[in-house]
């Protein structure tokens, strides 16, 4: 027989476990006609970008990039593809 206390404890454990799986926003910025948010996975292993047109930020639907191993790789991707910056790390 389950008591209210055991049901409450189970629900608390499930909610806490779900909250631990959240990704974290670690930065944001703009470049060219675009805005971005840089996100890190909860385990810190991957980064990804959410990208909007400047007019659509933050209420529009973002484009989500592939994942990157570092924040530098993610920001280089944004700078080269969206901000159209001419950097040595950008492909020709």
Backbone bond lengths (Angstrom), bond angles and torsions (degrees), N, CA, C in turn:
res aa  C-N    CA-C-N  psi(-1)  N-CA   C-N-CA  omega(-1)  CA-C   N-CA-C  phi
1 X - - - 1.439 - - 1.525 109.09 -
2 X 1.325 116.50 128.11 1.458 121.67 179.17 1.514 109.96 -87.35
3 X 1.291 114.83 137.05 1.458 119.34 175.31 1.522 108.43 -100.96
4 X 1.301 116.15 165.58 1.456 120.41 179.34 1.528 110.51 -59.02
5 X 1.318 117.58 -38.81 1.471 121.78 -179.79 1.516 112.23 -62.83
6 X 1.337 118.29 -42.09 1.461 120.18 -179.45 1.522 111.27 -71.08
7 X 1.332 118.20 -34.85 1.461 121.73 176.52 1.522 109.70 -66.59
8 X 1.321 116.72 -43.00 1.458 121.51 178.64 1.525 110.74 -63.74
9 X 1.303 118.50 -42.28 1.460 122.48 178.93 1.524 110.60 -63.66
10 X 1.312 117.72 -42.55 1.464 121.84 178.16 1.523 110.62 -63.47
11 X 1.314 117.04 -44.06 1.465 120.91 179.37 1.522 110.59 -63.24
12 X 1.327 117.79 -39.09 1.458 121.84 179.44 1.517 110.79 -64.73
13 X 1.317 117.71 -43.03 1.462 121.54 178.44 1.522 110.10 -62.70
14 X 1.312 118.33 -44.16 1.462 121.55 179.82 1.519 111.43 -64.42
15 X 1.312 118.18 -42.18 1.463 120.91 178.84 1.522 111.40 -66.67
16 X 1.313 117.67 -39.99 1.458 121.56 178.80 1.524 110.53 -65.53
17 X 1.320 117.26 -41.42 1.465 120.45 179.07 1.520 110.37 -64.44
18 X 1.318 117.99 -39.87 1.456 121.00 178.48 1.513 112.10 -66.55
19 X 1.311 117.41 -37.00 1.457 121.03 -179.91 1.519 111.25 -68.13
20 X 1.304 117.80 -27.83 1.460 120.94 -178.92 1.525 112.11 -72.03
21 X 1.315 117.81 -12.03 1.456 120.87 -177.49 1.524 112.59 -96.32
22 X 1.314 118.02 17.64 1.461 121.16 -177.50 1.525 110.86 -84.09
23 X 1.341 115.93 143.92 1.453 120.92 172.75 1.523 108.73 -83.83
24 X 1.326 116.56 164.94 1.450 121.15 -174.48 1.524 111.23 -125.12
25 X 1.323 116.44 132.55 1.464 120.15 174.16 1.526 107.48 -78.78
26 X 1.315 116.07 127.10 1.463 120.01 -176.49 1.526 113.01 -114.69
27 X 1.318 117.37 -4.42 1.451 119.40 177.85 1.503 111.84 179.10
28 X 1.319 115.33 169.28 1.452 121.18 176.05 1.519 108.54 -156.27
29 X 1.330 115.78 164.35 1.453 119.96 179.79 1.508 110.89 -179.54
30 X 1.329 115.12 -171.89 1.453 121.53 -179.63 1.519 109.56 -138.07
31 X 1.307 115.08 161.51 1.455 122.37 174.71 1.510 108.66 -169.56
32 X 1.334 116.30 132.81 1.461 118.75 -176.93 1.511 109.55 59.71
33 X 1.309 117.05 -132.39 1.469 122.29 -179.94 1.522 112.71 -97.66
34 X 1.335 116.68 20.00 1.467 120.44 -173.28 1.525 112.02 -127.09
35 X 1.315 114.27 156.36 1.464 123.10 172.80 1.517 107.75 -125.10
36 X 1.323 116.85 152.59 1.461 120.02 179.97 1.521 111.03 -140.39
37 X 1.311 114.03 158.93 1.458 123.66 166.00 1.519 106.00 -124.20
38 X 1.306 116.41 132.73 1.463 122.85 176.61 1.522 107.85 -96.80
39 X 1.330 116.03 127.04 1.462 122.27 -178.03 1.525 110.21 -120.40
40 X 1.328 115.98 148.54 1.460 123.38 176.40 1.518 108.20 -120.53
41 X 1.324 115.66 138.39 1.467 119.10 177.36 1.522 109.17 -67.49
42 X 1.315 115.59 157.79 1.465 119.95 -175.34 1.521 113.08 -60.69
43 X 1.322 118.48 -25.29 1.462 120.42 179.04 1.531 112.25 -89.52
44 X 1.343 117.23 -2.40 1.456 121.50 177.35 1.517 114.73 75.54
45 X 1.321 118.03 7.01 1.458 121.18 -174.39 1.526 113.26 -86.03
46 X 1.318 117.85 -24.42 1.461 121.08 -174.44 1.529 110.64 -136.58
47 X 1.313 114.41 154.53 1.463 122.58 174.34 1.520 107.98 -125.18
48 X 1.313 116.25 153.34 1.457 120.76 173.45 1.515 108.88 -151.51
49 X 1.324 115.33 163.90 1.453 121.99 -178.27 1.516 110.63 -113.96
50 X 1.314 115.74 145.02 1.449 122.60 165.27 1.519 104.36 -109.92
51 X 1.333 116.84 124.96 1.460 121.78 -171.67 1.524 109.90 -123.63
52 X 1.321 116.00 134.19 1.454 124.14 178.30 1.528 109.24 -127.55
53 X 1.326 116.48 160.26 1.453 118.15 162.84 1.526 105.43 -69.45
54 X 1.321 117.08 154.51 1.471 118.86 -179.43 1.523 111.73 -58.20
55 X 1.314 115.87 -39.04 1.472 119.15 179.83 1.518 112.04 -66.17
56 X 1.314 117.92 -30.26 1.456 121.70 -177.25 1.515 115.03 -86.40
57 X 1.336 117.37 -11.47 1.462 120.56 -175.88 1.512 110.06 -79.77
58 X 1.289 120.20 136.48 1.456 130.43 -4.17 1.519 113.41 -99.95
59 X 1.328 117.42 4.94 1.467 119.72 -172.15 1.519 114.70 -87.49
60 X 1.331 118.33 -19.13 1.451 120.32 -179.60 1.518 111.84 -75.66
61 X 1.303 115.33 179.56 1.469 120.82 178.08 1.528 109.16 -85.66
62 X 1.329 117.50 122.20 1.462 119.34 -178.93 1.524 112.31 -80.70
63 X 1.320 114.38 158.64 1.463 122.38 166.83 1.520 104.61 -90.55
64 X 1.314 118.17 133.92 1.462 119.77 176.40 1.516 108.94 -105.05
65 X 1.325 115.93 129.21 1.458 121.12 -179.10 1.517 111.32 -76.97
66 X 1.318 114.58 171.21 1.458 120.25 168.52 1.520 108.02 -66.07
67 X 1.312 117.99 174.29 1.459 120.52 179.75 1.524 110.72 -90.17
68 X 1.327 115.37 156.72 1.452 123.73 -179.27 1.517 109.02 -130.93
69 X 1.329 115.93 154.75 1.457 120.35 -179.42 1.520 112.96 -79.99
70 X 1.334 117.50 -18.39 1.464 119.78 179.74 1.520 110.00 -142.98
71 X 1.318 115.29 159.74 1.458 119.55 176.59 1.521 109.98 -66.62
72 X 1.302 117.84 -34.28 1.472 121.48 178.06 1.526 111.09 -60.28
73 X 1.333 116.93 -45.12 1.468 120.42 178.05 1.529 111.07 -60.95
74 X 1.325 116.65 -41.60 1.461 120.70 179.86 1.523 111.01 -64.44
75 X 1.326 117.10 -44.77 1.465 120.13 -178.72 1.524 111.73 -70.72
76 X 1.322 118.21 -34.29 1.469 120.59 173.78 1.528 110.29 -61.90
77 X 1.320 116.53 -41.41 1.463 121.40 177.14 1.530 110.19 -57.71
78 X 1.329 116.57 -48.41 1.458 120.34 179.24 1.527 110.81 -61.49
79 X 1.328 116.52 -48.52 1.465 120.36 -177.96 1.521 112.18 -59.42
80 X 1.311 117.04 -41.08 1.466 120.89 -176.91 1.522 112.76 -77.29
81 X 1.325 117.93 -41.60 1.464 120.63 -172.84 1.515 114.34 -91.51
82 X 1.316 117.67 -33.25 1.458 120.14 -173.62 1.529 112.55 -110.67
83 X 1.321 118.05 -44.58 1.461 120.81 -179.23 1.523 111.20 -80.53
84 X 1.349 116.93 -10.92 1.462 123.85 178.63 1.523 112.20 54.57
85 X 1.323 115.57 40.52 1.457 120.22 177.05 1.518 109.22 -82.85
86 X 1.274 116.55 148.56 1.453 122.58 178.22 1.532 108.34 -98.75
87 X 1.311 115.63 94.15 1.460 121.36 -178.24 1.518 109.66 -116.94
88 X 1.337 117.98 153.99 1.473 119.94 177.79 1.538 112.51 -58.28
89 X 1.342 116.76 -27.59 1.470 120.11 -178.68 1.527 112.81 -81.03
90 X 1.340 117.79 -9.84 1.465 120.79 -179.82 1.525 110.94 -79.18
91 X 1.337 116.20 138.66 1.469 118.34 174.83 1.534 109.63 -66.47
92 X 1.301 116.11 151.95 1.483 119.92 -178.43 1.487 111.87 -72.37
